[in-house]
Structure formats: C-alpha cells, structure tokens
C-alpha cells in the first residue's frame, strides 16, 4: 500500500510540473505578431457553375417514376384566411 501511495504522489507531482510549465509558457512567452499576405488566383474568385449528377428518381425499378410536381406561388384569397383590421371590428 505505501508503494501505491508513493506512485500516486509521484504521478501527481509530475502532472503538477506539467501544468506549471504550461502556465509559465502562457504567462512569460509573447508570440509576437506579423503581417501575412496571401495571394488568391483570380480563377478561384469567380464562381463556377455546379453540375448535379443524374440520379434515378425511384429506388425500386419496378415502380413507375412519378412526374415532378410543379412549384407555384399563389397569394391566398380572402376566403382562405380573413384579414384582421388593426383597429378591431367596428
């Protein structure tokens, strides 16, 4: 048992030395600053078109493919949602 306690104390001492070294490095060392210039080629600044791969529309080849649903934008009519006036009903 005394050997185990000595081992634990020795390991704690080594860990404490490691933390003390890290703390000393953060307090005493100043990394300094310098200006960096990075050249970017003009071809990388222009957006290039993205081509999507052709994918199969169904996971089961025995089922018929469904036609794509058209996307439409419409404004709701007064029958769907009545408008509320700011002053309340009169």
N, C-alpha and C positions, 0 to 999 in steps of 0.2 A: 504494500500500500504506500509506503513512503516513496518508493521509486516512481509510482504513478503520479503522486503529488509533485515530485521534483520535475517530472516530464511536463506536466501541465503548466507549472510555473515557468519553466524554461521556454515553452512554446508561447505563453502569454508575453514573456519578456521580448522574444523575437518579433512577435506581432506588434508590440508597443514600439519597438525600434523602427519597424517599417512605417507605422503611422507617423512617428516623429519625423522621419526622413521626408515623407510626403508633405507634411505640414511645413517643414523648413524649406522645401523646394517652392511651395506656393507663396511663402512669405518673402523669401530672400531673392528669388530669381525673377528678373523682369525680361520677358522675351523680346522686347523691342518691336517697333513697327516699321514697315517699309511699304512703299507703294508698288503695286503689281499691275502690269499691263498685259491683258490677254487679247490676242488678235483673233477675231472671228471671221472666217471667209464669208464673202458676200453670198455664196450659193447656199450657205446654211441659214441665212436670214430670210430667204424667200420661201414662202410656204409651198410645198409640193403637193399635188393632188394625191388623194388617198384612193387606191383602188381596192374595193372589197372583193373577197374571193366569192366565186359562185358556190352557193350552198344548196343542198337538197331541201325542199320545202317540207317533206314528210319524213318521219322516222321509219314508217312502215311502208315499203314499196308496193304492197298490195292495195293500200288505200288510195283513192284518187286525191290529187293535190287540190287544195282549196284555193279559190281565187282571192287575191289580196283585197282587203276591204279599203275602199277609198276614204280618205280623210277629208272631211268637210267641216267648215266652220260656219256656224249659223248663230244668229242672235236670238235669244229666247223671246217668244211673243208674250203679250200681256196675259194670255190665258195660262201659260205655264207658271209664272211667278208674278203676282201683282206687285206693283211698285208701292212703296210706302212713302208718303209725303213727309217732309221734315217737320211740319207743324202739327201733325196728327190729324185725325178726321175732324171735320167741322160740322 
